[in-house]
Amino acid sequence: MTNMAPLVKILVSYHDKHHLFKSDILTPIQTGCALAAERFEEMIQDDDGKNISAENPRYAELSAQYWAWKNYQKLGNPDYIGFMHYRRHFIFNEPKKFPSYHPELEQCYQLVYFHRIHKSYLKDIGLTDDNILRMVPQYDCICVKEADFSKLGVQNSVEDYEKRIPGSRVKDLELFFKLIETDYPEYLPFVKRLQTTPYKYLYNMFIMRRELFERYNKFLFAVLEKLDKQIDTTHYIPNYKRVLGYLGEFCLSVFINQLKSEQKWKIKEVLCAFCCDTKPKRSRITRFFHKLFHKNNWA
């Protein structure tokens, strides 16, 4: 009698229409559906069941993570669950295969840039279902390698927060630090690390064993719910209204570093693919008429 392979689901977040990644493992989910003008076909909607879909403007892709946490059985109760975005994906193949276009940015943010999604893209980055099933069960947690802001002359994550996120307000980050200090002191050493070193886990991307996913979400959404009551986003620019999504990256950093400190979890860090052109693939006829109209200025 052979052992059954563990069930793995990796949710891919979409807010607009882009190239669709869908397989037995890769599971597209539309975020912010409660506010959306159109519901996308062939994917899960994050307003089905218990959800925070209407809060997506502040929580960003974390509305998909909340949905998965509260509706886990609708995914088949997977043994491992992960999260990516429509343009950012885990790379499970050796990085030496890939060309470099922006060395400093790539080294800082642990990215490999791709101009567009080509036919062999998933195979090239090792994200086929077969390869995922070989890789994931070897570990308890897989995440993107820590960003190293020193590559861009930035000293710590606070400075990065100010410089990288348009409209950011450091007072919100200070609220996060204070909350950890008062309510979650076991994470305080890892907050200090964020404040004093140029290292941080980004993108709210990970694949975790179910028990760790449950533990992480209890921490993450408890923190964000408390911060949500303290932060007024009324006069924030649209990009920075996603403040809780940005602060979620800090939660992920302290949580992963806590797991590492416990020295009993197998953690794998990988590079992240970033696709510049993620437009949905068009048919030959559509491409022909697009070129024709463009050439003759019939728009």
N, C-alpha and C positions, 0 to 999 in steps of 0.2 A: 504493500500500500504506500503510495507516494504522498508526501505532504503537499497541501494546496499552496499555491503561491499567494503571498499576502496581497490584499486589495489596496491599490494606490490610486488616489484621485488628486490631480493637480488642476485647480481652478485658474482660468485665465480671464482676467477682468477686462471688460469692454464698456466704454461710456459712449463711444461713437462707432460708426461702421469702419472696420478694418479687416485685413486678411484674417480669415477664421481658422483657428487651430482647434481641431476637434478629433478625438480618438476615444478608445476605451478608457484611457487615463486622462488625457487633456480635455478639460471640461469648461467650455466657455460660459461666462456668467455676465449678464448685463447689470451694471451698477446704476443706482439712482433711478430705478424704474418708476418709483412712485411719483417722480417729477418729470418723467420722459414723455416727449411728444409721440414717440414711436417705440414699439416693443419689437426687438430683433428676433427673428426666427432662428431656430436651431440652437438655442441656448437657454440656460436657466435665467430667471429674473429674480432680482434680489428683494422683491416685495412680496414674494410667495411665502406664507407662513410667518412666524415671528421674525421681525426684521427692524432695521433702522434705515431703510431705503430712503426715506424722506430727509434723513440727516446726511446724505451723501455729500452735499456741498461742503460740509465741515469734516466729515470722516474720510472722504475720498474712497479709495479702493478697500478700505477697512469695512465698508458696508457689506462687501462680498464675504469677508472673513467672518463677520458677525452672523451673516445668514447661514454659512456653513456650520458654525458652532451651534446655532440654535435649531438647525434643521438637518442634523447629521445623518439621520436615518434615510433622508431622501437621496443621499449620495450612496446608499448601500452600506453605511457604517464602515468606511474604509479603515484599514490598519494604519495607513499613512495618508496624510493630507498635506497639500502644498498650494502655494499661491504665486502666480506670475502676472505680468501685464501683457497687453496685446503687442507691445514692442520690446519688452524686456524678458529674457528667457535664460534659464540655467544652461550652462555649457558643461556637458559631461564628457567631452572629448579633450584630448591634449591641446593646450593653447598654442603650441608651436605651429600648428596647421594654419593659423590665421594671420593675415597681414595686419600691419599697424598703420593707422591713419592719423591719430592724434595722440602721440605717445604720452604726453604729460597728463592729459585727461584720462586716458586709459589706465595709466598706472595709479592715478589717484582714486578713480571711481570703480576700478576693477571691471572695466568694460572692454568688450570687443565690438567694434562698429561694423555693421553690415549696411550697404547702401540700400538693398532691397531684399525681399524674401524670394529666394529662387527655389527651383524644383527640389533640390537636394538639401535644402536648408536644415531641416530637422535631423537628417542623417549626419550632416556635417558637424552639427553641434552636439550630437549624441543624444538627442531628445526623442528618439523613437520609443514606442511602448516597450519593445524588447529590451532596449538598453536601460530604460528607466527601471524596469523590473529587476535587472541585474544590479543596478547601482543602489537604489533606495534601501532595500532590506539590509544592506551592510551597515547602515548607520541609524542612529536615533534622531539625528537632526542634520539637515543639509541647508546651507545658506550661502549667500554671496560673500566672497572674501571681504574683510574689513576695508573700508575706504581709508586711504592714507592721505590726509589733506596737506601734509608737509610737502608733497610733490608739487603743490600749487602755492607754497609759501604761507599756508594757513596753520596756525599753531594748535587749535583745538576745535571741537565741534561747535562751541558757542560762536566763535569767529566765523566758521563756515555757515552757520545758521543765518547770521547777519548778512553775509555776502552772497550766498547762493540762492536764497529764497526771496523773491521780490515782495516787498511790503512787510517783511517779517518784523516782529516786535520782540525783542529779547525778554521783555517782562513776562511774556507767556512761557518762555523756556524757564525762566526763574521760578515761575509758579510750579512747573513740573519738578524742578530740583527740590523745592521746598516741600512739596507733597511727598516725594520719596523719603526725604529726611524724617518727616513726622509720622507718616503712615506705613512706610515700607523700609525700615532701617536696614533690613538684610541686603537690600540692593544698593545701599549708600556707597560702598567702595567702588562700584561700577559707574555710579554717577560722577564720583570724583575723577575717575579715569576719563570720562567724556569731557570734563571741564579742564583737564590738564594735559591731555595727549591729543594727537591728530588722528585718532582712530575711531571708526564708527561703522556699524552695520546699517546699510541703506536699503531702500526700495520696498520695505515691508514684504520681502520675498523669503520664503523658507519652505522646507518640507519637513514635517515632524511626525514622529510616532504619535499615535492617538492620545496617549496619556499626557505627553508633553504639550500637545495642542490644547487639550482641556485646561491644563495648568496655566499655560501662557494666556489664554483668553480670559480666564478669571482675573488674572492680574491686569492685563492690558485694558479691558473694558471697564474695570473698576476704577482704574486711574483716569481714563479718558472721560468717564461719566462725571467724576469729581471736578476735573478741569473744565468740562463743558459748562458747569454751573458758575465758574469763576471768570470765564473769558467771554466778553461781549464782542461778537464779530460784525456788528451792525455797520460800522464804518470802515471795515477792512476792504481792500481791493479784492476782486474775485479770486485771484490766485491764492491769496493768503487766507481767504475764508476757509481753506482746507487745513487750517492750523492743527486740528486734531489728528489728521493724517500724518502731518509732518512730525508731530510729537510722538506718534506711534513708532516712528523709526528709533526714537530714543528708548522707548519701552523695549523694542526688539533688541537693541544693543545691551541694555542692562540684563535682560533675561538670558541671552546667549552667553554672556560673560558669567552670569550666575551658574549656568549649566556647566560651563568649562571649569569653574572653581570647585564644583562638586566631584569632579574627576571620576565619574562613573558612566558618563554618556559618550557615545562615539559620535563625534561631530565632524562633518566634512564641509570644507569651504571651497567654492568653485567660482569661476569667472561668470560674468553676466553678458549675454549678447544684447546689443542695442540696435534695433532696425530703424533706419531713417525713413524709408518709404514703406508704409504698411497699408497702402490703398488696396481695397479688394481687387482680386484678379478679374479683369473684364474679358468678355468673349472677343474673338477675332473680329466679328462684325461690329461690336461696340467700339473696339479700338480703331477700326477703319473709319467709322463715321466721326469719331472724336478727332482724329487727325485731319479729316476732310474739312470739318467745321472750323477747326483751329486755323488751318491753312488759308481758308477763304474768309475768315473773320465773320462767320455767320452767328456768332454768339448772341 
